[in-house]
Amino acid sequence: MTTPAPFDKIALLNQTFSGLDDEELRDLASLTELHTYPPDCVLCHEGAYEEVFYIIASGQAETTKKISDNEGQRLLRMAGPGDYFGEMALIQKAPRAATVRTVSDCTVLEMGKADFEAMLSRSPRMALSIIRSTLDRMRSNDQMAIAELQRTNKVLAMLDRNKLEFIQVAAHELRTPLTVIKGYMSVLKFNPGIRADATLAEVLEGIEKGSERMHEIVNAMLDVTRIDSEKLQLHPVPVPVKSVVNDTVRDVLRSASGRHLTINIEHDADTPTINADPTMIQKALYHLVMNAVKYTPDGKEVTIRTRPVVMDKNRPGVEVVVKDQGIGLDPEHHELIFEKFYQVGAVALHSSSKTAFKGGGPGLGLAIARGVARAHGGKLWVESPGHDEVNYPGSTFFLQLPVDPQAPDGAARA
C-alpha cells in the first residue's frame, strides 16, 4: 500500500453519492484516507470480520465468491472508479460475503467503521444512496444466480434423460440373455444326469437364484424408467390392501428366513379396499417392507399397520405404515433416499445381498415405491429421529393411497 498524489476527493464523492450538499461532501471527504494498492491485492477477505469501507478512485477491482471446493471462485462483478464495496458487512455487523481483489494499480478512499456509521446517521441522503446501490447490486447478483441455476438445471435435466435412456437400453439388453439362460436352466433341471448328481443340482440352483435376482433388478430398472418418463400404465381394479400386505410379508419372510426377524401386522378393521393397479401396489409394498428388513438388525422387529385415512381435499384413502427397529435415518436423507440410485453410507461397505443387514442394491426400490404412490395420486414419506447404529431408533415410512386413484398430470390410465 502506498500514499498517492493529491486527489480531488470532493469530485469523486459527488460522482459516487449524487444529491449530497457541499457540507456533507466535505464532512465525508474529511473522514476518508486515500491509498493505492498494486494488482492482485486482496482488500476484502470472504468470511473475515473487517471494518473498512472502500470507494474506488482509479483502477479496477473484482468481486468473487467461493461456490464450492470443486468450482472455486465465481466472478460476481468488476468495479471501477465511483464504485464502492464493504458497506454490507459494516451495516450488518457480519463477515465479508465476498472477496475483493485489485486487478490493476488501484487507488481507493477508505473509511473506518466508526466514521462510516457516524456519517450514515448524519446524512440520510448518503444512507439512501447506499441502500439504492446495494439493492441494485443484490438484484443483479440474484439475476446472475437465477441464470446460472437455469443453465445448471438444463444440464442436469439432460444428464438425467441420458441416464434414463442408458438404463432402459441396458435393461432391455440384459433381458434377452437372461431369458435364454432361464430357458436353458429349465431344460437342465429335467436332465436325469443332473438331477442324480447332488453337486450339479446345487450349482444349477445357485445359477437359478442368481438369474432370478438379475431378472428382478432388470425389472426394477424398467419400472423406474417408466415412472420417470411418465409412461407408467396403470390398470386399476379393486385391491384388498390387507391381503396384499399379508402376501407381501409372506414373500419377504421366505426370502429373509435366516434373519430371525419378526414382522408384526396390525390391520384396522375398517381398512378399505382401493381401486389401484395391483401389480404396482404389490411392488411398492414389497420395496417398503424389504427396505425395512435390510436396515433392521437380526432378531428385531418390523411392524406394518393399515388404516383408513382422509387425505387432502377430503379424499378417502388408506394408509400403510412400515415401522422398523433399524439404524434410522438422518433428516438430510429423508428426501434423498427416494431418488433413484441414492445410497446412504459408503456403498463399498454394503454387502451385495437382497435381504442381508445393510445389504447393497441398485437403490431403486424406494424411488419405485414413491413413483407408484404419486402415479395413483398418493404420497410416501419417511420419519426418523436420526441415524444411530448403537441405539437403533428406527424409521417409519408412511404410504397413503386414495380409494379412487387421481393421477397427477402425465400419468397414464389404461
C-alpha positions as CSV (number, residue, x, y, z in Angstrom):
1,M,0.0,0.0,0.0
2,T,1.3,3.5,-0.9
3,T,0.1,7.0,-0.3
4,P,-1.0,8.5,-3.7
5,A,-0.6,12.0,-5.0
6,P,-3.2,14.6,-4.0
7,F,-6.6,13.7,-5.4
8,D,-9.9,15.6,-5.7
9,K,-12.0,13.7,-3.1
10,I,-15.0,16.0,-3.4
11,A,-15.4,15.4,-7.1
12,L,-15.2,11.6,-6.6
13,L,-17.7,11.6,-3.7
14,N,-20.1,13.8,-5.7
15,Q,-19.9,11.3,-8.5
16,T,-20.5,8.4,-6.1
17,F,-23.3,9.9,-4.0
18,S,-25.4,12.1,-6.0
19,G,-27.6,14.6,-4.1
20,L,-25.2,15.4,-1.2
21,D,-24.7,19.0,-0.4
22,D,-21.3,20.7,-0.1
23,E,-21.2,20.4,3.6
24,E,-22.0,16.7,3.5
25,L,-19.3,16.1,0.8
26,R,-16.7,18.0,2.9
27,D,-17.6,16.0,6.0
28,L,-17.4,12.8,4.1
29,A,-14.1,13.7,2.5
30,S,-12.6,14.6,5.8
31,L,-13.3,11.1,7.1
32,T,-11.6,9.2,4.3
33,E,-8.0,8.3,3.6
34,L,-6.5,7.8,0.1
35,H,-4.4,4.8,-0.6
36,T,-3.0,3.0,-3.6
37,Y,-2.7,-0.8,-3.9
38,P,-0.8,-2.9,-6.5
39,P,-2.5,-5.6,-8.7
40,D,-3.7,-8.8,-7.0
41,C,-4.0,-7.2,-3.6
42,V,-7.0,-8.5,-1.5
43,L,-8.9,-5.7,0.0
44,C,-11.8,-7.7,1.4
45,H,-11.5,-11.3,2.5
46,E,-14.6,-13.5,2.3
47,G,-15.6,-14.7,5.7
48,A,-13.4,-12.3,7.6
49,Y,-14.6,-9.6,10.0
50,E,-13.2,-6.4,8.7
51,E,-14.0,-2.7,9.4
52,V,-13.2,-0.7,6.3
53,F,-15.5,0.9,3.7
54,Y,-13.9,1.4,0.2
55,I,-14.6,3.7,-2.7
56,I,-12.6,3.2,-5.9
57,A,-10.9,6.4,-7.2
58,S,-8.9,4.8,-10.1
59,G,-8.2,1.3,-11.3
60,Q,-10.3,-1.8,-11.2
61,A,-11.1,-4.5,-8.6
62,E,-13.0,-7.8,-9.0
63,T,-15.6,-9.2,-6.6
64,T,-15.6,-13.0,-6.3
65,K,-17.3,-15.6,-4.1
66,K,-16.4,-19.2,-3.4
67,I,-19.1,-21.5,-4.6
68,S,-17.6,-24.9,-3.6
69,D,-14.3,-26.7,-3.4
70,N,-14.8,-28.0,-6.9
71,E,-16.0,-24.8,-8.6
72,G,-13.7,-22.5,-6.8
73,Q,-14.2,-18.7,-7.0
74,R,-17.0,-17.2,-9.2
75,L,-16.7,-13.7,-10.5
76,L,-19.7,-11.6,-9.4
77,R,-18.8,-8.2,-10.8
78,M,-16.0,-5.8,-11.8
79,A,-15.7,-2.4,-10.0
80,G,-14.2,0.8,-11.3
81,P,-14.0,4.5,-10.4
82,G,-17.0,5.6,-8.3
83,D,-17.9,2.1,-7.2
84,Y,-17.8,1.2,-3.6
85,F,-17.8,-2.1,-1.5
86,G,-17.6,-3.3,2.0
87,E,-20.7,-1.5,3.2
88,M,-23.0,-4.5,3.8
89,A,-20.6,-6.2,6.3
90,L,-20.4,-3.0,8.3
91,I,-24.2,-2.4,8.2
92,Q,-25.0,-6.0,9.2
93,K,-22.0,-6.4,11.5
94,A,-21.3,-9.6,9.7
95,P,-18.2,-11.2,7.9
96,R,-17.4,-10.3,4.4
97,A,-19.8,-12.0,1.9
98,A,-17.2,-12.0,-0.9
99,T,-13.6,-11.4,-1.7
100,V,-12.5,-8.1,-3.4
101,R,-9.1,-8.1,-5.2
102,T,-7.4,-5.4,-7.3
103,V,-6.8,-6.3,-10.9
104,S,-4.6,-3.2,-11.6
105,D,-3.0,-0.4,-9.7
106,C,-6.0,0.7,-7.7
107,T,-6.4,4.0,-5.7
108,V,-9.2,3.9,-3.1
109,L,-10.8,6.1,-0.5
110,E,-11.0,4.2,2.8
111,M,-13.3,4.9,5.8
112,G,-13.3,3.1,9.2
113,K,-16.4,1.5,10.6
114,A,-17.0,4.2,13.3
115,D,-16.7,7.1,10.8
116,F,-18.9,5.2,8.3
117,E,-21.7,4.6,10.9
118,A,-21.4,8.3,12.1
119,M,-21.7,9.6,8.5
120,L,-24.8,7.4,7.8
121,S,-26.5,8.8,10.9
122,R,-25.7,12.4,9.9
123,S,-26.6,12.1,6.2
124,P,-29.9,10.3,5.4
125,R,-29.2,11.1,1.7
126,M,-26.0,9.2,1.8
127,A,-27.7,6.3,3.5
128,L,-30.5,6.3,0.9
129,S,-27.9,6.3,-1.9
130,I,-26.1,3.3,-0.4
131,I,-29.3,1.5,0.1
132,R,-30.3,2.0,-3.6
133,S,-26.9,0.9,-4.9
134,T,-26.8,-2.1,-2.6
135,L,-30.3,-3.2,-3.7
136,D,-29.4,-2.8,-7.3
137,R,-26.3,-4.9,-6.7
138,M,-28.2,-7.6,-4.9
139,R,-30.8,-7.7,-7.7
140,S,-28.0,-8.1,-10.2
141,N,-26.4,-10.9,-8.2
142,D,-29.9,-12.6,-7.9
143,Q,-30.4,-12.4,-11.6
144,M,-26.9,-13.8,-12.2
145,A,-27.6,-16.7,-9.7
146,I,-31.0,-17.4,-11.3
147,A,-29.5,-17.5,-14.8
148,E,-26.8,-19.9,-13.5
149,L,-29.4,-22.1,-11.8
150,Q,-31.4,-22.2,-15.1
151,R,-28.3,-23.3,-17.0
152,T,-27.4,-25.9,-14.4
153,N,-31.0,-27.3,-14.3
154,K,-30.9,-27.7,-18.1
155,V,-27.6,-29.6,-17.9
156,L,-28.9,-31.8,-15.0
157,A,-32.2,-32.5,-16.9
158,M,-30.2,-33.5,-20.0
159,L,-27.9,-35.8,-17.9
160,D,-30.9,-37.3,-16.2
161,R,-32.5,-38.0,-19.5
162,N,-29.4,-39.6,-20.8
163,K,-29.1,-41.7,-17.7
164,L,-32.7,-42.9,-18.1
165,E,-32.1,-43.8,-21.7
166,F,-29.0,-45.8,-20.8
167,I,-30.8,-47.6,-18.1
168,Q,-33.6,-48.5,-20.4
169,V,-31.3,-49.8,-23.2
170,A,-29.1,-51.7,-20.6
171,A,-32.2,-53.3,-19.1
172,H,-33.5,-54.5,-22.5
173,E,-30.1,-55.7,-23.5
174,L,-29.8,-57.7,-20.2
175,R,-33.3,-59.1,-20.5
176,T,-32.5,-61.1,-23.7
177,P,-29.6,-63.2,-22.4
178,L,-31.4,-63.7,-19.1
179,T,-34.4,-65.2,-21.0
180,V,-32.0,-67.5,-22.8
181,I,-30.3,-68.5,-19.5
182,K,-33.6,-69.2,-17.8
183,G,-34.8,-71.3,-20.8
184,Y,-31.7,-73.5,-20.7
185,M,-31.9,-73.9,-17.0
186,S,-35.5,-75.2,-17.4
187,V,-34.1,-77.8,-19.8
188,L,-31.3,-78.8,-17.5
189,K,-33.5,-79.1,-14.4
190,F,-35.2,-82.1,-16.1
191,N,-32.0,-83.7,-17.2
192,P,-31.7,-87.1,-15.3
193,G,-28.0,-86.9,-15.1
194,I,-28.0,-83.5,-13.4
195,R,-30.9,-84.5,-11.1
196,A,-29.0,-87.5,-10.0
197,D,-25.8,-85.5,-9.2
198,A,-26.2,-83.5,-6.0
199,T,-23.3,-81.2,-6.8
200,L,-24.6,-80.3,-10.2
201,A,-28.1,-79.8,-8.8
202,E,-26.7,-77.4,-6.2
203,V,-24.8,-75.5,-8.9
204,L,-27.9,-75.2,-11.0
205,E,-29.9,-74.0,-8.1
206,G,-27.3,-71.2,-7.5
207,I,-27.4,-70.2,-11.1
208,E,-31.2,-70.1,-11.0
209,K,-31.2,-67.9,-7.9
210,G,-28.6,-65.5,-9.4
211,S,-30.6,-65.2,-12.6
212,E,-33.8,-64.5,-10.7
213,R,-32.0,-61.8,-8.8
214,M,-30.8,-60.2,-12.0
215,H,-34.2,-60.5,-13.5
216,E,-35.7,-58.6,-10.5
217,I,-33.1,-55.8,-10.9
218,V,-33.7,-55.5,-14.6
219,N,-37.5,-55.2,-14.0
220,A,-36.8,-52.5,-11.3
221,M,-34.7,-50.6,-13.9
222,L,-37.5,-50.7,-16.4
223,D,-40.1,-49.7,-13.7
224,V,-38.1,-46.6,-12.7
225,T,-37.6,-45.6,-16.4
226,R,-41.4,-45.8,-17.0
227,I,-42.0,-43.8,-13.8
228,D,-39.5,-41.1,-14.6
229,S,-40.6,-40.8,-18.2
230,E,-44.3,-40.7,-17.1
231,K,-45.1,-43.8,-19.2
232,L,-46.3,-45.9,-16.3
233,Q,-49.6,-47.5,-17.4
234,L,-52.0,-48.2,-14.6
235,H,-54.7,-50.8,-14.7
236,P,-57.0,-50.0,-11.7
237,V,-59.1,-52.8,-10.2
238,P,-60.3,-53.4,-6.7
239,V,-57.3,-54.2,-4.5
240,P,-57.8,-55.6,-0.9
241,V,-54.9,-53.8,0.8
242,K,-54.9,-56.1,3.8
243,S,-54.5,-59.2,1.6
244,V,-51.7,-57.6,-0.5
245,V,-49.8,-56.7,2.7
246,N,-50.2,-60.3,4.1
247,D,-49.0,-61.8,0.8
248,T,-46.0,-59.4,0.6
249,V,-44.9,-60.2,4.2
250,R,-45.0,-63.9,3.5
251,D,-42.8,-63.4,0.4
252,V,-40.3,-61.3,2.3
253,L,-40.1,-63.7,5.2
254,R,-39.3,-66.6,2.8
255,S,-36.5,-64.5,1.3
256,A,-35.2,-63.5,4.7
257,S,-35.7,-66.7,6.5
258,G,-32.2,-66.7,8.0
259,R,-32.5,-63.2,9.5
260,H,-34.6,-64.2,12.6
261,L,-36.8,-61.1,12.2
262,T,-40.4,-60.7,13.4
263,I,-42.8,-58.9,11.2
264,N,-46.0,-57.8,13.0
265,I,-49.1,-57.0,11.0
266,E,-51.8,-54.8,12.5
267,H,-54.9,-54.2,10.3
268,D,-57.6,-51.7,11.3
269,A,-60.9,-53.4,10.8
270,D,-62.1,-50.6,8.6
271,T,-59.1,-50.7,6.2
272,P,-60.7,-50.1,2.8
273,T,-60.3,-51.9,-0.5
274,I,-58.9,-49.4,-3.0
275,N,-59.1,-49.1,-6.8
276,A,-55.5,-49.4,-8.0
277,D,-53.1,-51.3,-10.1
278,P,-52.5,-54.5,-8.1
279,T,-49.1,-55.2,-9.6
280,M,-47.7,-51.8,-8.9
281,I,-49.2,-51.7,-5.4
282,Q,-47.6,-55.0,-4.6
283,K,-44.2,-53.8,-5.9
284,A,-44.4,-50.6,-3.8
285,L,-45.3,-52.6,-0.6
286,Y,-42.6,-55.2,-1.4
287,H,-39.9,-52.5,-1.7
288,L,-41.0,-50.8,1.5
289,V,-41.0,-54.0,3.6
290,M,-37.8,-55.2,2.0
291,N,-36.1,-51.8,2.9
292,A,-37.2,-52.2,6.5
293,V,-35.8,-55.7,6.6
294,K,-32.5,-54.7,5.1
295,Y,-31.9,-51.9,7.7
296,T,-33.1,-53.8,10.8
297,P,-30.6,-55.9,12.7
298,D,-31.2,-59.7,13.2
299,G,-33.6,-60.5,16.0
300,K,-35.5,-57.2,16.0
301,E,-39.0,-56.4,14.7
302,V,-40.8,-54.7,11.8
303,T,-44.4,-53.6,12.3
304,I,-46.8,-52.9,9.5
305,R,-50.1,-51.1,10.1
306,T,-53.0,-50.3,7.8
307,R,-55.9,-48.0,8.5
308,P,-58.4,-45.7,6.7
309,V,-57.4,-42.0,6.4
310,V,-58.8,-38.8,5.0
311,M,-56.3,-37.3,2.5
312,D,-56.1,-33.8,1.1
313,K,-59.3,-32.4,-0.5
314,N,-61.2,-34.7,1.8
315,R,-60.4,-37.8,-0.3
316,P,-60.9,-41.1,1.5
317,G,-57.8,-43.3,1.4
318,V,-55.8,-45.9,3.1
319,E,-52.5,-45.6,5.0
320,V,-49.9,-48.3,5.2
321,V,-47.2,-47.6,7.9
322,V,-44.0,-49.6,7.9
323,K,-42.0,-49.1,11.1
324,D,-38.7,-50.8,11.7
325,Q,-36.2,-51.1,14.6
326,G,-33.3,-50.3,12.4
327,I,-30.4,-47.9,12.2
328,G,-32.5,-44.9,11.5
329,L,-32.0,-42.0,9.1
330,D,-30.7,-38.5,9.5
331,P,-33.0,-35.7,8.5
332,E,-30.9,-34.6,5.5
333,H,-31.5,-38.0,3.9
334,H,-35.3,-38.1,4.4
335,E,-36.0,-36.9,0.8
336,L,-32.8,-38.1,-0.9
337,I,-33.5,-41.8,-0.3
338,F,-36.4,-41.6,-2.7
339,E,-34.1,-40.5,-5.5
340,K,-33.1,-43.4,-7.9
341,F,-29.6,-44.9,-7.2
342,Y,-29.2,-43.0,-3.9
343,Q,-27.4,-44.9,-1.2
344,V,-27.0,-43.9,2.4
345,G,-23.4,-44.5,3.7
346,A,-20.4,-45.9,1.8
347,V,-21.6,-48.2,-0.9
348,A,-18.3,-50.2,-0.7
349,L,-19.2,-51.2,2.8
350,H,-22.5,-52.8,1.9
351,S,-22.8,-56.5,1.2
352,S,-24.4,-57.3,-2.2
353,S,-27.5,-59.1,-0.9
354,K,-31.2,-58.7,-1.2
355,T,-32.0,-59.4,2.5
356,A,-28.7,-59.1,4.4
357,F,-28.4,-56.4,7.1
358,K,-27.4,-53.2,5.3
359,G,-27.2,-55.3,2.1
360,G,-26.4,-53.3,-1.1
361,G,-28.7,-53.0,-4.0
362,P,-29.3,-50.8,-7.1
363,G,-31.0,-48.1,-5.0
364,L,-34.3,-48.2,-7.0
365,G,-36.8,-49.7,-4.5
366,L,-37.9,-46.5,-2.7
367,A,-37.8,-44.5,-5.9
368,I,-40.3,-47.0,-7.4
369,A,-42.4,-47.0,-4.3
370,R,-42.8,-43.2,-4.3
371,G,-43.4,-43.2,-8.1
372,V,-46.2,-45.8,-7.7
373,A,-47.7,-43.6,-4.9
374,R,-47.7,-40.5,-7.0
375,A,-49.0,-42.3,-10.1
376,H,-52.1,-43.2,-8.0
377,G,-52.4,-39.7,-6.6
378,G,-51.0,-40.7,-3.2
379,K,-47.8,-39.9,-1.3
380,L,-44.9,-41.5,0.5
381,W,-42.6,-40.1,3.1
382,V,-40.4,-41.2,6.0
383,E,-39.9,-40.0,9.6
384,S,-36.9,-40.9,11.7
385,P,-35.1,-39.2,14.6
386,G,-31.7,-39.9,13.1
387,H,-29.0,-42.5,12.3
388,D,-27.7,-44.4,15.2
389,E,-26.2,-47.9,15.0
390,V,-26.0,-48.3,18.7
391,N,-29.5,-47.5,20.0
392,Y,-31.3,-48.2,16.7
393,P,-34.0,-45.5,16.7
394,G,-35.6,-47.0,13.5
395,S,-37.5,-45.4,10.7
396,T,-41.2,-45.1,9.9
397,F,-42.5,-45.0,6.3
398,F,-46.0,-43.7,5.5
399,L,-47.7,-44.7,2.3
400,Q,-51.1,-43.0,1.6
401,L,-53.2,-44.0,-1.4
402,P,-56.7,-42.8,-2.3
403,V,-59.6,-45.2,-2.6
404,D,-60.1,-44.0,-6.1
405,P,-56.8,-43.0,-7.9
406,Q,-56.4,-39.5,-9.2
407,A,-53.2,-39.4,-11.2
408,P,-51.2,-36.2,-11.5
409,D,-50.6,-34.7,-14.9
410,G,-48.8,-37.1,-17.2
411,A,-49.7,-40.3,-15.5
412,A,-51.5,-42.7,-17.8
413,R,-54.5,-44.9,-17.3
414,A,-55.2,-48.0,-19.3
